[in-house]
Each structure stands twice: as structure tokens, then as C-alpha cells.
Amino acid sequence: MCLDVQFLPARQGDAIWVRWPGHQLLIDLGTEQVGHAFRERLSTLPRDRRRFDLLVITHVDSDHIGGVLSCFADAGEELPGLSFDDVWFNGWEHLHGQQLPRRRGVPALEGMGPAQGERLASWLRKQPWNEAFDRFAVECSTDHPPTVALPGGLTLTVLGPTAPRLAGLRQTWKDEVEIALARGSLSGVSPGLGPRDGGSLEAYGSSQPPVLESQVDLQLLAEGASRKDTSKTNATSITLLAEWEGRRILLAGDAFAEDLTETMTRLGGGDPVLLDLFKLPHHGSQQNLTRELVEAVRCPCWLFSTDGTTFRHPDAPAIARLLSWGRQPRPTLGFNVPSPYNRWWDNDTWRGLFDYDVQYGDHTDGLTISFEPAPPG
């Protein structure tokens, strides 16, 4: 009996397949080509293994939502046995505090946009949509984060977004959904939403490894200034704390560092929150990882989901912050697939100097981390 968290190859995005005895859920599905590949994988499974307790679409960026379109919404012929007990996604109504209509097929309050946005909306209207939240938004109250118990002993606590973060996306919602979904169908095109999404495009990471010959070098890299993420779509990421049999896994989508820090500080009551795994926000971007966030948790395994496409994630300063300020001795850096940029850290000299381990998945199955129930006490 164990909990398997599989970080599938998802190009620059997220595609997370969580399985526990007799149950399973999906969180995002990467780009559209990733969705095609997962559709083929599903077709090889027995029919009774195509039922999911939950599908979570964290936010509308194409490297999270694109595969959902190609695998489910645009797939054409239905795959026998494929079903979801619930789908969590915050749509147009939810940005306005509205409740979705009860009857499936009823037109939404207002559509996502005149073309590709409706591809997702029309599919979602046929699904159980945010049922765990009475069809209102999947959101976090600052005082009482909601917890949903799934069958088989898995619980999900929603740590974000807040209602103000959702409201902040209203003005640009339609345009940005259109951009994200259009880019999701174009191979190799940046998933960033650009200036209209509330900020400038993220700077490309370095194409060369840093020079690290001592702890001082690592510290200087960690302390380098970074801009904050200002993406309004990233700010609306559904962020989840998954708990099963004493294990705790933080799945952060593309959330802001300050939002995560505030939540972790509140949960820990001033002490670091103990985790077994932390899927880092925004694929290891230095914009989404601060000293305050690193110090707010204690975690033996930091997980990066990206192949380095477009932005050359993970950023070296982000990893330096984990190794400099993390509270866990000899942590593991987990990478769902190897890339030119994360292979820098597969370095015997650096592992000796900075006291860490690395673990890599592959380009077929990604990386699966398995957890047995935590020992008593």
C-alpha cells in the first residue's frame, strides 16, 4: 500500500498523476502534445482504470491547460470508461463570485472567449465542475483553508488562490485565455502571457552553469536579486496540500512566493511546516522562490517539473536558495526529466560541497516518487 506521485514529462509545464490504493487523480496535463501522449497511455489501460476521482486544472497557462484540451476536450470520440468524479477549475463565473448553473449543458454566465476558450468551457459544462465547492470557486479563505476528503484516505487542502487573486484576473480574462490556448497548440512557442498579463516576459535563464567553488559562491548566487512574478494567471493557481497516511505533499502550481509563504507561516504557527515533497512553483523560476518561502518549510525532496524549454528553468539562483537556506540536511533535488540545465547539478564536486542528492526521471514516464504510510509518531 503506497501513494505514488508521478511527474510526467510535460515539456515546460506540469502533468501530475497521483495514485493511491484504488484511486487516482490528475493535476494539469502540460502542453497539447503532452495531452496526446497521455491519451495514448490511457487507451492502453483497462477500462476500469480510466476513472479518476478528480482532475485539477490549476490555471489557464498553456503549459498547464493545453494537454487537458488535446486529451479530453478536443479528443473527439469518447474513451470507454473515462470519467471524472469532479473537475476543479476556476472559470469566468468564479472570478465574479458566481455559482455555476446546476444543470449540465446550461450556458455559462459568460463564455471564456469567442473561439478556443469555448473548447474548454463546452467540455467542462458536461462534467461535474467544482462540485466539492458547491460549484463556486476553488479558493482559499485566509483564515480557514478548505479541506476536501477523497475516497481512500487522501485529503486535499486548498491553499490558493484567494478571492482577491481571482478578482484580479477579471479585466484580462478573455484575452489571456485566448492567448494561452492559442499558444498551447503551437509547438515551441512561449507559454508566457506577456505584458497584458500584468508584467513583462520573464527573462531567460542562463545557458551556462554558474561557477561554484565554495559555500561563499553558492551563498552569493542565492542572494542575488530577482524580480517578483507579476503574472495574473499564475496568481490564480490552485495550490494543494495533499495528505495521506501521515505524508504531506505540497503541489504549488505557479503560485507566488509571497502567497505560499503567508500560507505556510499561518499553517506552521511560526514553525516550519513539515513536508515529504514540495513541487516547486513555476518550474523552479527564481521569481517564485524566496528565502522566506524556503525557510517556512522543512522538506527532504524538492521537485522541479520542466525540461528547460523556453525559459531554461530551473534557475540556478533558485536551487542555490534551497541548498543555502533549506532546513533539511542533505535534501534531494528531483527532476521529472533530464535537461541540459538541470544536469548541471549532477556533479560529484557540487554534491560533496553542498551536501545534496539528485534524482532524475526519464522522457517516457517522468519521475515517480512513492510513499509508504509514515511510521507512527
Secondary structure as GFF3:
##gff-version 3
##sequence-region A 1 377
A	DSSP	beta_strand	3	7	.	.	.	ID=ss1
A	DSSP	beta_strand	16	20	.	.	.	ID=ss2
A	DSSP	beta_strand	23	27	.	.	.	ID=ss3
A	DSSP	alpha_helix	32	43	.	.	.	ID=ss4
A	DSSP	three_ten_helix	47	49	.	.	.	ID=ss5
A	DSSP	beta_strand	51	52	.	.	.	ID=ss6
A	DSSP	beta_strand	54	56	.	.	.	ID=ss7
A	DSSP	alpha_helix	62	68	.	.	.	ID=ss8
A	DSSP	pi_helix	69	73	.	.	.	ID=ss9
A	DSSP	beta_strand	83	84	.	.	.	ID=ss10
A	DSSP	beta_strand	87	88	.	.	.	ID=ss11
A	DSSP	alpha_helix	92	95	.	.	.	ID=ss12
A	DSSP	alpha_helix	116	124	.	.	.	ID=ss13
A	DSSP	three_ten_helix	131	133	.	.	.	ID=ss14
A	DSSP	beta_strand	147	149	.	.	.	ID=ss15
A	DSSP	three_ten_helix	151	153	.	.	.	ID=ss16
A	DSSP	beta_strand	155	160	.	.	.	ID=ss17
A	DSSP	alpha_helix	163	167	.	.	.	ID=ss18
A	DSSP	alpha_helix	173	184	.	.	.	ID=ss19
A	DSSP	three_ten_helix	195	197	.	.	.	ID=ss20
A	DSSP	alpha_helix	215	223	.	.	.	ID=ss21
A	DSSP	three_ten_helix	234	236	.	.	.	ID=ss22
A	DSSP	beta_strand	239	244	.	.	.	ID=ss23
A	DSSP	beta_strand	247	251	.	.	.	ID=ss24
A	DSSP	alpha_helix	257	268	.	.	.	ID=ss25
A	DSSP	beta_strand	273	274	.	.	.	ID=ss26
A	DSSP	beta_strand	277	279	.	.	.	ID=ss27
A	DSSP	three_ten_helix	281	284	.	.	.	ID=ss28
A	DSSP	three_ten_helix	286	288	.	.	.	ID=ss29
A	DSSP	alpha_helix	291	295	.	.	.	ID=ss30
A	DSSP	beta_strand	297	298	.	.	.	ID=ss31
A	DSSP	beta_strand	301	304	.	.	.	ID=ss32
A	DSSP	alpha_helix	316	325	.	.	.	ID=ss33
A	DSSP	beta_strand	332	335	.	.	.	ID=ss34
A	DSSP	three_ten_helix	343	345	.	.	.	ID=ss35
A	DSSP	alpha_helix	348	354	.	.	.	ID=ss36
A	DSSP	beta_strand	357	360	.	.	.	ID=ss37
A	DSSP	beta_strand	367	371	.	.	.	ID=ss38
###
